[in-house]
Amino acid sequence: MKINLPVLYHGTDLRIVLMTEEERKTFKEYCKKVFEYTWKLYEKYYDEILSGKFKDVLGDAKWHNLCNALTISSANHNGNEQYQYDSFHLTTMKFKAENYARRAFAFGEVGLAAYCMYDAALLLNFPIKEIEEEANHIVRFATDYGNAKPVVFEITDLDVGLLEVERFKSLQYVIDIFGNKLGDIDLIFHYHGKINLYPSNAIYI
């Protein structure tokens, strides 16, 4: 299938790119473990927290961060395709990739959600000893403000057979609708293959 794709964009933190593949895999496992464990701590309070529970203890900022993290976690556990982390997320909109990059300081979206849920759990005195070791890696990464480097990569030459479009039936369906205007439409793609990101190609923001 021959499809002419526009340039797609991926936002991340350069520190993640500079890791070895094994280091990224290990760190992602840290994030997943904390993400899963802390969700179980909050799950039964989900509706109450979104309605204001713990706001007096956490303060406005950390309560809002927790609510955002729980919304992401709930969507992930309910199978929402937008919040699954087994693929490479790309967008047609450079400004969106820039926004993603700015939120990658805790190792991407799953790391940020894990960080915010763990941070709140500390203040709430929830039982978190079982994940302290993994969480400490995330906390150090997320709070290393001086070394955070949000960057965007332009992505081309993809195997379209490994590419899915979020909220649409298929890539061909999107092509049939938008044709050559694809690059002007706000779309999110999930790529189920490997993409090599080279630091020399990073666009700093």
Buried (B, 14 or more C-beta within 10 A) or exposed (E): EEEEBBEBBBBBBBBBBEEEEEEBEEBBEBBBBBBBBBBEBBEEBBEEBBEEBBBEEBEEEBBEBBBEBBBBBBBBBEEEEEBEBEBBBBBBBBEBBBBBBEBBBBBBBBBBBBBBBBBBBEBBEBEBEEBEEBBEBBBEBBEEEEEBBBBBBEBEEBEBEBBBBBEBEEBEEBBEEBEEEBBEEEBBBBBEEEBEBEEEEBBEB
